[in-house]
Amino acid sequence: MEFLRAFTFMFRDRHWLIKLAETALLVLLCPAPVIGLFCFCALLGYLAEIVHNVSNDYPRPLPAWNHIGEDIGKGAPVLLALVVYHLPPLGLIALLYYLRESLAVSLFGSLTFAGLLAAIMPFLMIYFAFAWSLLAIGLVYYADSWDAGAFYQFSKLLRSMGIHSVLTTQWLVASLAASMLLLLLLPLAPFLFFPVQGYLTGVYGRRLRAAWMAARYANTAPAPRDERNALRFASPEGRAPLPSK
């Protein structure tokens, strides 16, 4: 139900047409030099606002494009986190490109490069799944506090991902399925990506918050009183001590 709602929730907003049209305009401007970078930051900030609204159960979670400067400011830390989280695979890709230029001179070199690429690809896929899951938890924390440092509290993020591995796996599967479905809707995919992924991540944040609250309640709730053992501390036999004369 939540997966399907990610594709339909925006249409419940009375101003959905103008909001999606403005989103589409910013997406179209992304390839432009310089201004495209600001547009992409604004879209990432918009995505973070959707995460915030959905995780807090706002009845109309699709934000309006009223403060684009604020959206750019909120999206810049998300863009920086995207770059930082993808530095290891980017470095590996650069190394592979260098090896391709040096090895692919002969047929043997081409085969060596192809084999190396095939051997590394599964590890890249595992890393991307791990990094995107960690980034999603960081985005949930960031959308809750608007503190850019939330993306880099790695011990906290790893602990949350380990404790809530089932929720994290559910989000990862839903996010990948939504991305593949959006690829089939290519004319609509560019500007639907941000609302859909923002909604799914917001639902993930809402469920994480519910799990945190349940764990906090379990740790602070008083233990049930056992009437049978209430006086057992008084004597080894478990009987109440005789009243003193």
Secondary structure, 3 states (H helix, E strand, C coil): CHHHHCCCHHHHCCCHHHHHHHHHHHHHHCCCCCHHHHHHHHHHHHHHHHHHHHHCCCCCCCCCCCCHHHHHHHHHHHHHHHHHHCHHHHHHHHHHHHHHHHHCCCHHHHHHHHHHHHHHHHHHHHHHHHHHHHHHHHHHHHHHHCCHHHHHCHHHHHHHHHHCHHHHHHHHHHHHHHHHHHHHCCCCHHHHHHHHHHHHHHHHHHHHHHHHHHHHHHHHCCCCCCHHHCCHHHCCCCCCCCCCC
